[in-house]
Amino acid sequence: MFVSALKNFARRVCSIEERSKKIQEALGRIEERQLRDLPAADIQGAEFRVFSQWGEDGILQHLLRHIPVSKKIFVEFGVETYTESNTRFLLINDNWAGLVIDGSPENVDYIKKDEIYWRYNLKVETAFITRDNINDLIRRNGISGEIGLLSVDIDGNDYWVWEAIDSILPSIVVVEYNSRFGPERAVTVPYDPRFFRTTAHYSNIYYGASLAALCLLGKRKGYSFVGCNTAGNNAFFVRSELRSAGLPELTPAKGFVQLQFRESRDASGKLALLTGDQESTVLDTLPLTEVR
């Protein structure tokens, strides 16, 4: 009796979760339709969240209305279990195909057990990403040349890995930046193939690159910076030859958004909730590479 009741309860829970996902997806489609008349330049006004951490789902839908994409293919890394990501809505709502990479075998196993793994054209790879292996990881999954989107969020060597990528030519690139470095400094953490944010410094705020550093790199690679999300952690770039006149290229100072959430830790691993000035004091003691 007990086992049977437990199984029935589990089925009901699964059914509720499935219905919740369907509602979530439907609301995303409604929001996307409601925002279609926004001016191209208003990327922050287009924000909405279905599976992204912040408003990236809406921004990407908005940019794709104004940027021609020849291949609906994405590459995203640093996805954890892929329940929260920048590309999942593209996969489900727009039937894109793509590759996701994460360094945790447990996370990759979770993704492979998710129904999206067989319902959609999704490839998944287990790897700790470095600038030396990223192109091989992409190529061995059958992806090269022009693609629609690259999403970079590895909380560390983001600058160095994007710099190294030459196997693909995305129409749009989303890269996490560390706003604690401010709008003017062009800096990144020094390259370390073993860099891991939580062990690099206990504060958990020493990682990644400044917006200005990423804008300089984007310019070298043929991309225009078009804005950040309102949470102040993701920057959006489009291939310069694809950018429409209504989507202006911004300077780092013009497009910079200060981080809105607090995630600093103390030496025991507890949330420290440091102020911006206190965070700057911590970062000033740590090594950075100037890339200007």
Residue pairs with C-beta under 8 A, 6 or more apart in sequence:
24 50
24 51
25 50
25 89
25 92
25 93
27 50
28 48
28 50
28 57
28 89
28 93
29 93
31 48
31 58
32 48
32 58
32 61
32 93
35 45
35 46
35 48
35 58
35 61
35 62
36 65
38 45
38 46
38 62
39 246
40 62
40 65
40 66
40 244
40 246
40 247
41 246
41 247
41 248
42 62
43 59
43 62
43 63
43 226
43 227
43 236
44 55
44 59
44 227
44 228
44 229
44 230
46 55
46 58
46 59
46 61
46 62
47 54
47 55
47 56
47 58
47 59
47 229
47 230
48 55
48 57
48 58
49 55
49 56
49 57
49 58
50 57
50 88
50 89
50 93
51 57
51 83
51 84
51 85
51 88
51 89
52 84
52 85
52 86
52 88
52 89
53 84
53 231
54 229
54 230
54 231
54 233
54 234
55 229
55 230
55 231
56 86
56 174
56 229
56 234
57 86
57 89
59 227
59 229
59 236
60 86
60 89
60 90
60 149
60 172
60 174
61 89
63 172
63 226
63 236
63 238
63 247
64 148
64 172
66 244
66 246
66 247
67 171
67 172
67 238
67 239
67 242
67 243
67 244
67 247
68 171
68 242
69 148
69 149
69 171
69 172
70 146
70 148
70 171
71 145
71 146
71 147
71 148
72 90
72 94
72 95
72 96
72 97
72 148
73 96
73 97
73 98
73 143
73 147
73 148
73 149
74 87
74 90
74 91
74 96
74 97
74 98
74 99
74 147
74 148
74 149
74 150
74 151
75 98
75 99
75 100
75 101
75 138
75 143
75 147
75 149
75 150
75 151
75 168
75 170
76 85
76 86
76 87
76 98
76 99
76 100
76 101
76 149
76 150
76 151
76 153
77 100
77 101
77 102
77 129
77 134
77 151
77 152
77 153
77 154
78 101
78 102
78 129
78 152
78 153
78 154
78 155
79 85
79 100
79 101
79 102
79 107
79 111
80 102
80 104
80 107
81 107
81 110
81 111
82 88
82 100
82 102
82 107
82 110
82 111
82 114
82 116
82 124
83 114
85 100
85 151
86 149
86 151
86 153
86 174
86 234
87 96
87 98
87 100
87 149
87 151
88 116
90 96
90 98
90 148
90 149
91 97
91 98
91 116
91 120
91 122
92 116
92 120
95 120
96 148
96 149
97 120
97 121
97 122
98 121
98 122
98 123
98 149
99 122
99 123
99 124
99 125
99 138
99 141
99 143
100 111
100 122
100 123
100 124
100 125
101 124
101 125
101 126
101 127
101 129
101 137
102 108
102 111
102 124
102 125
102 126
102 127
103 126
103 127
103 128
103 129
104 126
105 126
108 124
108 125
108 126
111 117
111 122
111 124
112 124
116 122
117 124
123 141
123 142
125 137
125 141
127 133
127 137
129 137
129 154
129 157
129 161
130 157
130 161
130 193
131 157
131 160
131 161
131 163
131 164
131 191
131 193
132 164
132 193
134 161
134 164
134 165
134 167
135 164
135 165
135 166
135 167
138 144
138 165
138 167
138 168
139 167
143 167
143 168
144 167
144 168
145 168
145 169
146 168
146 169
146 170
146 171
147 168
147 169
147 170
147 171
148 170
148 171
148 172
149 170
149 171
149 172
149 173
149 174
150 162
150 165
150 168
150 170
150 172
150 173
150 174
151 173
151 174
151 175
152 158
152 161
152 162
152 173
152 174
152 175
152 176
153 174
153 175
153 176
153 234
154 161
155 176
155 197
155 207
155 208
156 189
156 192
156 195
156 196
156 197
156 200
156 207
156 208
157 189
157 191
157 192
157 193
157 195
158 175
158 176
158 177
158 188
158 208
158 209
158 214
159 188
159 208
159 209
159 213
159 214
159 217
159 291
160 188
160 191
162 173
162 175
162 214
162 217
162 221
163 217
163 221
169 239
170 239
171 238
171 239
171 242
172 236
172 237
172 238
172 239
173 218
173 223
173 236
173 237
173 238
174 234
174 235
174 236
174 237
175 214
175 234
175 235
175 237
176 208
176 233
176 234
176 235
177 208
177 209
177 210
177 211
177 214
177 228
177 233
177 234
177 235
178 205
178 207
178 208
178 209
178 210
178 233
179 210
179 211
179 232
179 233
179 256
179 257
179 258
179 259
180 205
180 259
180 276
180 279
180 280
180 283
181 187
181 209
181 210
181 211
181 212
181 213
181 283
181 288
182 210
182 256
183 210
183 211
183 212
183 252
183 253
183 256
184 212
184 252
184 253
185 210
185 212
185 213
185 290
186 210
186 212
186 213
186 216
186 290
186 291
186 292
187 209
187 210
187 212
187 213
187 288
187 289
187 290
187 291
188 208
188 209
188 210
188 213
188 288
188 289
188 291
189 195
189 200
189 206
189 207
189 208
189 209
189 287
189 288
189 289
190 287
190 288
190 289
191 289
192 200
195 207
197 204
197 206
197 207
198 204
200 206
200 207
201 282
201 286
202 265
202 266
202 267
202 269
203 264
203 265
203 266
203 272
203 274
203 279
203 282
204 263
204 264
204 265
205 263
205 264
205 274
205 279
205 282
205 283
206 282
206 283
206 286
209 291
210 252
211 225
211 228
211 235
211 252
211 255
211 256
212 252
212 292
213 291
213 292
214 225
214 235
214 237
215 225
215 235
215 251
215 252
216 291
216 292
217 291
218 224
218 225
218 237
219 225
222 239
222 240
222 241
223 237
223 238
223 239
223 240
224 237
224 238
224 239
224 240
224 243
224 249
225 235
225 236
225 237
225 249
225 250
225 251
225 252
225 255
226 236
226 237
226 238
226 243
226 247
226 248
226 249
226 250
226 255
227 235
227 236
227 250
227 255
228 234
228 235
228 236
228 255
228 256
228 257
229 236
229 257
230 257
230 260
231 257
231 259
231 260
231 261
232 257
232 258
232 259
232 260
233 259
233 261
235 255
238 247
240 249
243 249
258 276
262 271
262 273
262 274
263 271
264 271
264 272
264 273
264 274
264 278
264 279
264 282
265 271
265 272
266 272
274 282
